[in-house]
Amino acid sequence: MSVTAEPSDIQPARDQEPEDKPTSQYTLASVPDICEIDFEAPVATSQSASSEELSRLLRNGPNLTSGANDDLAHTAAGRVFSMLAAITGMSFKPQEPNDPFGPAMVMGGRRSAIPSDFRGPPVETIAAMARRTKSPVIRARLADVCWLLERKRSDCGTIAIAAYVEIVKQVDVGTLRFHDGDEPGALKYDARDLLRRALSIGRGMRLNDTAMSEARQMVTTLRTRSFEERQPIEALWFGHLDLEFGVSDPDRVGKDVEALIAALPTATDGQMVVNLWRMAARAYRLAKNNNESHRAHRQASDQLVRMAEKQPMALLGAGLFTEAISELHGVPNTKDRRRELRHRLVDVQASIADEMSPFLHTTNVEDIVKKIQQHMERPTLRERLFVFAWLSHSPDPDQLVKDAVKSIQDHPLSSLVTATMHDREGKVVHRSEGANFGDSENQSAIERQIAEHERIRRNFAATAQIDVARQSIAATHYLSDDTFAHILQYSAFAPTELVMTYSHGLARFFQGDFVGALYILTPLLESSLRHVLKSYGHDVTKFDDATLTQEDRTISGLFDQMRGEMDSIFGRALTTDIENVFLKKIGPNIRNAVAHGLLHDGSPYGPDSLYASWLIFRMCLLPLSGIWDQLQLPFDDAEGAQITA
C-alpha cells in the first residue's frame, strides 16, 4: 500500500507570478531626440553628487509626474527626460559587481526601472547621452549601464571609471556634495561606493594597474588620509576597499592599521578596535605574513575579553567570550587560552537565565475553541480521529519564503542585527546573520523569519486546535493501544514490527501523557521514513568503502541525501514541515533534543512538542485517507456514518 496525501498536502510548486511589465515610456528616447533638447537643463545648477537626487530634479523639471502630461511619450523632451530620470533613479548596489543597479521601488507586483529594461536599441541612445553630458554624475550612471548591458562597449566602461573618479575628486574639493550640508572632503561611504564600482568595472574589463591608476591612487589617498586623521570608521571603509582590490602593499596597510590603533584615544569604542585588528590580520594574511596575522587575531581576541569583563549583562558578555574564542580559531599555540576562555564562557552563561524573563502576547481564541469543539461533534470515533488528523495542514514552502520576504520588506529593522538562539544553560545553539536594511535576499534572515512565523503557527495550532480536539475525543472515548493497533495495521507509514510501539505512543498522546508520547513517537519517525522510502524501491543505506560495511541512513542523512525522493512521496509541504519541527536548529529541533536528553520536564507539554506528536499521528493516517470510510474500529459507538471532512 502506497503512502498518499490529500491534494491540499501535495501541492505543485507555485508558478512564478509574472512581474507586471513596467511602462515602456522611459525606453522610447532616440538619438535624434537628445539632439533637439538641452537634457541637462534641470540639473545645470545642482551641486549634488547623488544620482538619485538628480533623478528627482530631472523628473520634476519637465513635470513628468503630472497627470496632464500623458502625451509626454509623443514629445522628445518627454521621452528623453523619462529615460534619464529612470536610469539615474535606479538604486545603487556597488557591492554586487554583476548586478549593481536595482529598482528604486517595488510595490504591489510592480517596480521601477532596472537595467535589463533598456536592452537593445535604447543602449545606443544612452551611450550618446553619456558622451554628450557635462555632469560626471549622469555620465557615470549612463556609461555604466551601457557597459553593463553590452560588455563589448569598452569605451563606455572606461568613461564610467573616469566619471566615478571625477565625482569623488569634485566632492573632495567641495564642488559637489553627496548630501545637503556635507562638509567638503571625500572621506564618506558614498565615495567609497563609487570607487568600489570603478574598480569593479576595471576588474571586469581586465584593465591593468596603469589604466586604473587614477582610481587606485584615489583609494590610496583616502585610505592614508583616514589613517592620518585618526578616523577609524573611514579607515575601515577605505582600508578594506584597498585590500579587496589589492591597491597597496598589504603589509604596509597592516602596519598603518597598527599605528592607527596605537594613536586612538583610550575611550575609543572597543568593537571598533576589534574591527581594526581584524583588518590588520586580513592585511598580513594577504601579505603572506602569517605570524603577524596570528598576532593580530590574538590582539582582537584579547580586546574582546576585556570588553566581556566589563560587560554587566551575562548575555552580552557570553557573546563577547564566544567571539574571543572564535578569533583564535586556526591560531597556533592558543589551545590553553581557548580552554581558559571556554571555562569562563560557561561561568558567564550560567547567569543568562536570571536575566531573561518571558513576555506574553495574549489573543482571545474562545470563538476558535468553540468552533473546534463543534467540529469534533461527530457520531463515531472513526470520524473524530479522521477530522483530528486534518485539523491543520503543512504550509507550502514557497509561500513560507514569500511571507518571510514580505515581512522583511515591511519590517526591515527586525532583520538588521545578528540573532542568536540560546538553550536553557545559555549556550548559543544557532546564530543567524543580520541582513542589510530590508534585504529580502539574505537567506539567513529569511530562514529566521520563517522560523518565527512557523513558531507562531505551531503555537496556535497546538493550543487552539490540536489540544482542544484531543481533549474532546478523550472525554467521550476510551482509547487504548488496541484501538490504534487496529488502525495502524493498514497504514503504510507504520512498519509492521512497530505497530504496537506506535499504538502505545499514540495512546499516551490522546490520554494526555505527553512525556511518554513524545519520547516514544519521535524516534519512530526515522524508522518510518526509511520504511516508506524502501517500499518505493529506494536504497536507504550507505556503504563504507574503508570497512566494507553498510548501515542505515539517519533521518538527517535522509534529508541531506534523499530529499528529492522524499518530496516526491510525501510532498514538499509535509517534508518541509517535518524538517522545521524535528531537524532544524533554528526551530524546536525535537529529534535532536529527544535523542540527546536536552529537554526538561516541561518541554513535552509545550506547543512544539504537542504539534510534533500530532504531526506523526497525521502521517500515520495519511495513507488511509482513501479507505477510511471502510475501516471498522472496535468499540465504536455509531458505525456506518458517512465522513464529511
N, C-alpha and C positions, 0 to 999 in steps of 0.2 A: 504494500500500500504506500503510495507516494505522499509526501508532505505538500499540502497546498494551503494557500491562504486566500481569504476572500479578496475581491478586487480592490477594496479600499486599502489593503495592506501591501499589495504588489502593484505599484504604480510605475508606469513608464517614466523615464526622465522627462521633465517638462521641456518642451521646445523653447529655445531661447526666444523671448518675445522680441519681435523686430523693433529695433530702436527707430523712433519716428525720425524720418529724414528731415533735418533742419532746412529752413528755407534756403534756396539756392541764390537768392538775390545777391549775396556777397561774393559770388563766384563769377559774376557776369561781366566784370570790367574787362576791357581790352586795351591793347597798346595805344590805338588811336584815342581812346577815352582820356588817358593820362596826359596826352599832348594838348588837350583842349582846356584843361583847368590847372590852377595852382593848388595841387592837392596837399601842400604843406601849410597853406594859409592859416588854418585853425590852430596850428601849434607853433607858428613862427616866433612868437614872443615867449613861449614856455621855456622855463629852465628845468623842467622835470626830466630826470633820468629814468623815470618809471614808464615802461611801455604801456602798462595798464592805465596810467594817468593820461597819457597821450591818446589812448583809445577813447577815453571819455570825452576829451576835447574834440576829437575827430567826429565822434558820434553826435555831439551836441552842436558842432559847427553848422552843418547843413540841416540840422533838425531831423535826423533820420528816424527818431522815435516818435515823431508826430503822426497822428492818425490822418492828417490832411495830406500826407506825402506818400500815399500808397503807390503813386506812379513814379517814385524815385528810380525804379529799375529802368524806366524809359529815358532817363537823363544820364549824361556822362558823369556828372557830379554825384548823383545818387549811387551809381554803380561803383565808382572809384572809392568814395568815402565809406560805403558799406564794406568793401573788401578790406580797406585799410583798418577800419575800426575792428573788424572781426579778427584780423591777423594779429594786430597789436594787443588785442584784448584777451588772447589765449593765456591761460595760466602757465607760469614758467616753472619747469621741473628740472633744473640743471643736474640733479643727482642721478637722473636717468638718461644716459647719453643717447640711447636709441629711441627714446620717447620723451623728448624734452618739453613738449607742449601738450596741454590738455584743455578740456573745455572750461571756460570760466564759470559756467553754471550748468547744473543738471537738475531738472525738476520735472516731475510728472511724466517721465518717459521721454522727455525732450532735452536737448542740450544745445549749447552754443557751439561755435566753430572749433574744429580740430584740423590739424594739417592735412589729413587724408581727404578732406572736403575739396581741397584745391588741386588734386591731381589732374594732370592733363593740360589743356590749353591755358588755364589760369596761371600756371607756373611762369610762362613767358611774360605775362603782364606783371607779375610780382617781381621778376628779375629786372624788368625795365624800370620799375619804380625804385628798386634798390640802387640802381646805378644813377638815377636822377636826384634822389633825395639828398638834402644837405644835413639832415638830422642824423647823427650817429645812432640814436636810439631806434629810429624807424629803420635805418639802413641795416643795423644788426639783425633785427627781427625778420625783415623781409628776405635778406640774403640767407639767413639761417634756414628759414622754411624752404627756400628754393633748393639749397644743398641737401636738406633732409629728404625732400621728395625725389630729387634727381641727383644722385651722387656723382654723375658724370659732370655736373656743373661745378667743377673745382674752383672756378673763378669766384663763384658765389660763396663758397666756403672760405676762401681767402679774404673776401670782402667782409664777411661776418666776423672773422677773427680780428681783423684790424679795427672794425667798428666797436666790438666789445672792449678792446683795449682803449680805444679813444674815449669811450664813455667813462671808464674808470679814471683816465687822466684828467678829463674835464671835471669830474666830481672831486678829484684830489685838489684842484686849484680853485674850486668853487664856482666854476662856470655852470655846472649842472648840479642838481641836488636830487637825491632819491626821494626825500620826504620834506615837506614844508618845515622850515625851522632847523633843518640839519646844519651843523657847522661844516665848514669846508674840511676835506680830508676823506680819503678812500678806505680808512680802516673800518669798514662796515660790511655786514654779511652780504648785502646786495652786491657789493664789489667782488667779494669772494665768489659769489654765484656766477657773475658774469665772466670772471676769469676761468672758473671751472668749465664753463661752457666753451669758451675759446680754446682751452687746452684739449677738451674732449673732441672738438671738431678737428683740431690739428692731429690728434692721435688717430681719429677715424680716417683722415686723409693721408696718414703716414708721413707727415711732414717732419723734416729733420729739425734739430735744435736751432739751426741758423734761421730757418724760415719762421720759427716760432720765437725768435729772440726777444721781441718786444713784450709778448705775453709773459714769457718766462722771467724777464727782467722785472716786470711789474710785480709778479708774485714775490720775487726775492726782495724787492724794495719794501713791500708792505709787511712781509714777514719780519725783516730786520727791524723796521720801524716799530712794529708792535712789541718786539723784544726790548728794544732800547727804551721805549716809553713805558715799559713795565705794565702793559695792558694784557693780562693773562687770557681773557676771553678772546680777544682779537688774535693773540698769539696762537691759541688753539685753532682758530679758523684758518689762518694763513699757514701755520706750521704744518697741519695735516694736509692742506692743499699742496704745499711744496713737496711733501713726502709722497703723496699719491701720484704725482706726475714726474717725480724724480728730477725736480728743478735744480736743487742744490746738493752739495755733498752731504749725505745723511749723517755722517759722523760729525760734521760741523754743526748741523742742526741740533743734534743731541747735546753737544757741548753748550750751545747757545741756550737751550732749554734749561740746563742745569744752572747756568749763570742767571737766568731769569728767576728761577726758584729761589736761589740764594739771595737775590735782591728784593724779593717781595716782603712786604710788612708781615710781622708775626700774626697780625689779625686777619690775614687772608683766609678766605673760606677753605676749609680742609679738603673738600671734594675737588675744588679747583686745583689744589696742589697734587692730589692723586692723579687727576687727568693729565697734568703736565708731566708727571713722572711716567705715565703710560705712554705719552707721546715720545718722551726721551727713549723709552725702551723700544718703541717701534723704530725710531731713527737708528739706534745702534744695531737693531736686528737687520735692517736694510743695509747697513754698512758692514754686515757680517762680523760685527764685534760682539760676540755672544757674551763675553764676560761682563761688559758694560751693560748690555741689555738685561742680564740677570740681576745685576746690581740695582738697576732702575726699578725692576719689578719688586725687589726686596724693599726698596725705599717706599714704593707705593703701598706695599703691604704694611710696613711699619706705620705709615701715616694713617691708614685705615684703622689700625689697632688703637692708635692714640685717640682717634675720633670716637671709637667704640667705648673706650674707657671713660670718656667724658659724657657719653650719652645717657641721660636719666631713664629713658624708656627701653625696657628689655627688648621689645620687638625690633626697634631700630638698631639697637646695639647688636643683636643677633645677626641682622642683615649685614652690618659692617664687618663683623668677625667672619661671616661666610665669604664676603668679598676678599678679605685679607688672606684667607686660606686659598681661595681660587687664584689670587695673584701669584702665589708661589708655585702653582702647577707648572711642572717642567723645569723649575729652577733647581739645579743640583745642590746637594748638601743642605737641604731645608727640611729633611724628614722629621727631625726632632722639633723644629719650630712649628711645623704643621700639626704635629701631635699635640703640642702645648696649646695651640690655638683651638684645636677641636675640643679639648677638655674645657677650655674657657667658654667656648660656644655652648656646650651642653649646660654649663653652670648658668649662663645667662638665659638660655631657653627655658629653664625651669621656672622662671618668673613671668614668662609671657602670659600664661593662663590667668594670672592675677590681674593683668592689665586689660584683658579682653572681657567685654560684657555684651550680652545679647541685646539686640533691639528687635522690636516686633512691629509688624505692619498688619493690622487686623483687617479682615474682609468678611462681611456678613454673607455666609453661604447657606443660610437657613432655607431659602427657597430652592436652592440646588439640591440640598439634602432631601427635602420633601419630594422633589421630582424623582430622585434616585429611588427613594423608598416606594413611591407609587409604581415606578418602572419595574421594581422587583416583585410586585404583587402578581405572580404567575401561579397557575394552579399546580404545577408539578415541579419537583426538584430538578428534573432534566431541563426544563425551560429556564429555571432560575440560574443554573450553572452556565447554560449557554449564553444568556444575557450578561452574566457576570464576566465571562471571558471577552465580551465585546464592548465593555464599558468605555474603553479608551482605545486609541489607535496610535501606532508608532508614526511620528511625523515624517513627512517627506524630507530627505536630506537636502535637496536643492532648495526647498522652502526655508529650511533652517538657516542656510547660508544667506539667502535673500533677506530674511528678517534680521539676521545679525548685521549685515552690511547697512541696512536701513537704520538700525538702531545706532550704529557708529556714526553715520552721517547726521542723524537727528540730534545725537548727544555726544559730540566729539570729545568733550572733556573727560568722559568716563573711560576712554581708552588711551589717554595720553601717557600715563605712568605705568611703570612695570608693576605687575601684580604678583603676589606670592600667596600660595596656599600652605597653611601650617597644620600639622596634626595636633593631637591633644598635648603633646610634650613640647610643642613649639618648633619642631623641625620643619624646615621648608620641604614639602613633598612635590611641589610643582611651581614653576616660575614662568610667567608669560610676559614677553617683552611689550613695552609700550609702543603705540603707533604714533605717527605724525598726526597733526590736527585733522581729524575727520578722515584719516587714511583708511579707506574701505577695502584696500588690497592687502593689508597686513594680516597674514594668516594667523599669527599668534593672537592678535586682537580679535579676529573673527571667532577662533576657537573658544576664547574666553567668553565672548558674548553668547555663543551657542550654549556653552555650559551653564551660564546663568539663566538663560531662557528655559533650558531643559530642567534645571533645578526647580524653577517656579512651576513648570508644567507638572512635574512628578509630584511635587508637594500638593498641588491642587487635586490631581487625580487620586493620590493615596488617601488624603484626608476627607475630601468632599464626595468622592465616588466609591473608590475601592473598599475602604473600611466600612463605610455606611452599608454598602450592598452585602459585604461579608457578614456583618452583624445581622442583617435581615435574614440571610439564609440560615445562619447558625441558630437564630432564635426560633425557627419553625421546623428545622430538620436535624435529625441526628446523623452526623457524617462520620463514618468510620473508615478504617483502612480498606475494608472490603468494598465500600461504595466506590472509591476511586480506582481500586484494582479492576472492578468491573468495567470502568470506562477506559482505563489505560491499556487494557489488553488489546484494544482495537486501534490504539494510537501508534502511528509510525514514528513518533518522536521519542517515545519511551522504549528503550531496549527491553526485550522480554525478560532478561535476567535482572532487571532493575525495577520492574513494575511494582513490586511490594515496597521497595525502598521509596520510590516516588510517591506511592499511595500514603505511606506513613508521613512523609514530609508535607503533602498537601492536606492531609487530615489535621496535622498540627497547625497548619496555617489557618484553616477555617475554624478551628477550635480556639484560636487566639494564642497559641503557643508559638509566638513569632521567633523566639530563640531557636527552638527545635526546627521550625520550618526553614529558616534561613540557612542554618548550618547543615541541614540535610540536602536541600534542593540546590544550593549554589554549586557544590562540587559535581552534582549530577549533570549540570548543563553541558560541561565539556564532553562528557561521555555521549550525551545525546547528539551533539553536533557532529562528532565523529561517526556515530551510528548512522545518521541521515546521509552524510557525505558518502559513506561506504555503500549505502543502499542505492545511491545514484551511480555507483561504479568508480568513485574517486579513491585514489590511494592516499590514506591519511597517515602514512608512516614516513619516517625519514631514515636514511641509510648512512651509517657512519663508515666512511671508507677506511679509516685507520683501524678500527676494531672489528670491521666486518659484522656489525650488529645493526638491528633495526629497533626502533622504538616509536610509539605513537606520538604524533604532534600534540603539543599542549594547545590550550584554547588560544593563547597568544600566537603560537605558530600557525594555527588555522587562519586567524585573521590576517597575519602577515603574508602567508604564502598562498592561501586559497580563498582570498576574499571574493574574487570573481565567481568562483564556483558556489560560494555561499549566497552571494547576491542573486544568482540565477535560480536558486532553490527557494530561498526564503523571501526574496525581495529586498531591495536596498533599504527600505524604511525599517524593516524589522532587524536586519543585521546591524544597521547604524544604531538603533535603539539598544541592542544588546551590548555593543561596544561602548556606548556612552554610559551605560549603567554599570557594567561589570568590569570593564578593562581600562578605560581612560583615567590617567592620573588626575586630570583636571576635573573629573567627575567623582562620584562616590567610590569608584574602584572597588566594588563589592567583592569580586572574586579574589583579588589580592588581599583585601582586608580579612576575609574569612580564612583564606589559606594560611595566612601568617599570624593569625591571632591579634590583629590590630584593632578590633572593635572593642568597645567597652560594653558593660551590661545593658545600657540603654539603647545602644545602636540598633538592634533588631526591631525596636519599636518605632524607629524613625520613618519618615515618609519614603526615603530612598529604599530602605530595606523592604517595606511593605510593597512598594512598586516592583521591586526585583522578584519577590515571591509570586506576586500576581502575574508578572510577565512570563515566568516559567510555566505557570498554570495555563496561561493563554496559549503558549506554544504547544503544550500538550494537547489542547483541544483543537488547534487549527487544522490538523489532518482529518478531523472528524466532522468538519462543517458540512460536508456533503451527505453524510449518513446519520446525522444527529437525530432526525425525526424517527429513524428506525430503532434507535437504541432503547432498550428497556432496562431501567435501573431497579435494583431490588429495593423493596420497601417504599417505592414511590407511591404518592397518595392519590394521583389522578391521572392514570395512564391514558395515552391516546390523544391528548390535547395537541393542537397544532401550534407550532412555534412561529411567532411573528417577531423577528429580530429587527 
